[in-house]
Amino acid sequence: MLAQPYQLYVERRDASRNMARFYAMSIEQTLFGQICLIRRWGRIGAYGQTMQHSFDREDEAVRLFLDLLRQKRNRGYRPREKGDAERGS
């Protein structure tokens, strides 16, 4: 069982480069008791791509989750701004 829920959704927008990307991650437990880190990414408004990583221990999944979060923040991904949901973006 997971100690706590892990979920993340960040975006990177740059109108001058016509860039509107999202990156989402969550850590979930499978029916067989393994821990999975599920990643989704792509252009905002599209389903994008998905990748799944399986682990035997939660701390391994959390370590990868935090490493990926650090990489995305360094590349300019930020949480969705409050007004974005209201504008329908």
Buried (B, 14 or more C-beta within 10 A) or exposed (E): EEEEEBEBEBBBBEEEEEEBBBBBBBBBEEEEEEBBBBBBBBEBEEEBEEEEBEBEEBEBBBEBBEEBBEEBEEEEBEEBEEEEEEEEE
